[in-house]
Amino acid sequence: MRRFPYLRMLATVCILSLTVQMAAPLFASPSTRDGVKTTVASLSTDNVPPSPKLLMWANSRPKLAGSRNLATNDLILGYPTARTQSVQEVAVLLHPRLVRSGERVTVRAIFANAPTGFVDVAFSCSNGQFVGSDGSPSTTFTTSASGATLRGFTFWRRAEAVWIAPDSPGRVTLQATLSIPNVYELSVQSEVEVRDRLPLRVECKTTPEVWVAHLGGHSRVEVKVRVLTEDGQPVSKAKIYITTDRAMLVTRRLISAKREAVVWEPIHEEDGLQEYVPVVRTGVFSREAEALAESVEAFTDERGMASVYLEPSDPRGVANISIRVGDTEEVLPVLLLSPEGLRLMFSDSGLACNDKPEQIRAVLLNASGEPVAGQQVAFWSNRGHIEPAETVTNARGECTVALYSDGEDGYATVTATALGYTARHYTRVHGKTVPETLLSPLTTPTIRINVYAPKDLRPAGAGFSQDETRGWVVITADNSFALPLSIYIAVDPVPYSGGHQHHSAVRPAGTCTPWQGILLGVYCTTYIAPEVCREAKINDISLQWGGLFDINADWRPPHYEHRRGRQVDFSNADNLPADLQRALRTIIRQYGGNVLNEGNHWHVRF
Amino acid sequence: MRAITGMCVFSLAVISCVSMAQRAAESNPPAKRLLKPAGAIRTGNVDNVGQVRYLKDTGDYLFVWKGLDGRTVQATYVPEWKAQVTLLVSVRRESDNTWRYLYTLRNLPRSPLQVTAVYMLTNVQPLRVWVEKGWRFVGVVDTYKGKAHEFAENPLVELSSPLKPGGELRFQVLSEYPPAVTDCFVTTDAPIIRVPEEMPTALADRLPRGFEGGLHGYTLAPTDSLTAERFLEQWRVAIRAGWVTDKPLARQLTKHVEEAVEAVRRGGRSAARDALAAIQKLVDQHQKHIEPEAQALLLESLPCLVR
């Protein structure tokens, strides 16, 4: 294959992201909105968990007697020899860094590994105003945070608010604070520069906005940039410089062995000629480097858009991506998370009552995102009591315990430890029976949407068996009531092969059967990939670890010529579409070969 | 009735004249028509395993050998050089000290094959490239001949199609470097030789490999390594390629080019400028005998060398 560096381009597969759009629910709820559009990261369902690995804890087991009603800190101090390592709690604010005076701006706060349960986020600013839910301006705005889950566990939470910039230019500090009063608080701040005029507007976003190593189906982060004029017209052929303060590898399309990337892309059409520019000239940085030595150069296309790919080298913390177009510079923070550690989440109501305990689920994953099975997990709570106080993770690295009320009202801090990791969960505990209003669907504050589908799917005819799959959409309210909703499913296929996307190609979407209906908790559909193209398959070539190919080990026909070690057979080349057959021949000639069609395969000689 | 007959005879005569003119034009190919490789395919017996025959009526080659079961086996090879292709290039100096190379690739109407890609050997990364829709600039690619600019039909767009007989493809390259003479190659969609069973290696070795099976020629492409010696070499190639159609003029121009190059070698700038002025005058006087490729060498590359 060294002789065919571009051969991989012939194969095209589709990566799908399912977009679920809900129409108005069949009955009203104050917290559900019409036309909510949610894009959910595809999750793998065919990923069989690896066999359990036995991890030894060298330290002696802690004594758990009298764990109830002890302060969390006391418990941690009770293990002088054990490692105590929480998953990293980190937050970012997403918004344009340059805004016009008086402009309305959407500000998004993302809190990673933040507490589960019902939490609020308060937005505040040093100048300008946030718009409250009733439309009235105020310097602070409080909203509830919704959780984003991967494999059923909340890795980050987000909240959104609209901020109106002040009429006078200057610098403004924005702040978002996720808090449970008197229990927990996590804040993040960032600055906005307000200007009277903005000749250029640089819009940028990343996909995914939060990157979790080994989970979620993304091996890299795509940075999309759009450059617009003051009146919103796209600016084509604008040169963009992109840098990042974390060691990340630009992996846009082809990277040569010398780690130089020059990729020619059409950006513009004039007089019947398409204009090609080198999209990325340099773009490879040391994985070990703390900072980047060089910037990435890109050009916008006729839609004013450009994108590059960044590969996080260290999945912990925040990478700030700087995007500069002329004198205009935007900074886009990306959260990089490791799946490693212990996480807790509530499983149904989010509160414990006298007659109804709360189910608390824990998951223990290693740095590769694999479950750690057979591991003992210990639980404590400063309010109420937990049964059982100790349990063992199953093959999925999960275990479940119940939190019971002891008759007091308030917040309980549930702490769990395993393998030296600690995790905390904050939940409401009620002394009496649950108030009816808390379980009413009319007061449901959030709806969780989970889409389960394979992370990638090949087009039909590509020589792979997987061109059809079943996907499930599961929607549950926070109190586990299933809401009947009308639903339709749209598929957004991404032309993708060889580790890079084909921006110039249009791909058919394939079909979902059924694609619309009424969803009551779970909605199931079958997706069939479109037939796009086929992949050239090599069957006889020099052996992988060296040596020549000899089919019968006698150096005689058939395949006699393969004794030379410079021959390659393409078993299905005759079945490729005509344009791909021509492309394959062009590549063969480019590398000094010729072809004989032996009926059931192409015999290629170099 | 007589009038109608007369008209028919006249029409036939006109058609016949046009057809003869066409044939004459194609039997005297223009200077920019790409050529078949010099070696072609050797015919005759091959190591007692078979033979190669040239088929005069079609221009194809017949490979004959004794099959595994003792019976005679044969296969026909259609050479890619049956295509009739021209590649024209002119070079324009832009205001920002860059050069715009304007190429026109033509697949002549009587060509039996479609063109799928064109390569021009150079290792210079262009600043910009423009290509007609349906084709694409692949980039500066590695080939077994060295680095090359590759333009190919684009299998990723719906309008993708090889260049049909009678078709024309325009593409442009913008570079900060002046033009130099370079090799170019085209590939076509000639049918792949179909063999009923494995062809003996000695016989298969007669089949051309890589670009050797197709048309090749000379064109201009940017160079970042222009020297006096190389320029003189390239000018001689240009003369051999027929880029100056008048022989006495070619000799006169070559004499001035040699003077300019010699002056550059010695560091005599004023002598080089004198030679350059004489060349400029000749080009102005005899433009119709000097192809745009030769003009670009004389008026764009040589002044760079002198400067």
Interface residues (C-beta under 8 A of the other chain):
Chain A: P5 Y6 L10 V262 V263 W264 P266 E269 E270 G272 L273 Q274 E275 Y276 V277 P278 P495 H502 S504 A505 V506 P557 P558 H559 Y560 E561 R564 P577 D579 L580 R582 A583 R585 T586 R589 Q590 Y591 G592 G593 N594 V595 L596 N597 E598 G599 W602 H603 R605 F606
Chain B: L68 A75 T116 A117 Y119 Q125 R128 V129 W130 V131 E132 K133 R136 F137 V138 G139 V140 V141 D142 T143 Y144 E150 A152 E153 N154 P155 L156 V157 E158 S160 P162 R170 F171 Q172 T187 D189 I192 I193 R194 V195 P196 E197 E198 M199 T201 A204 L207 P208 R209 G210 F211 G213 G214
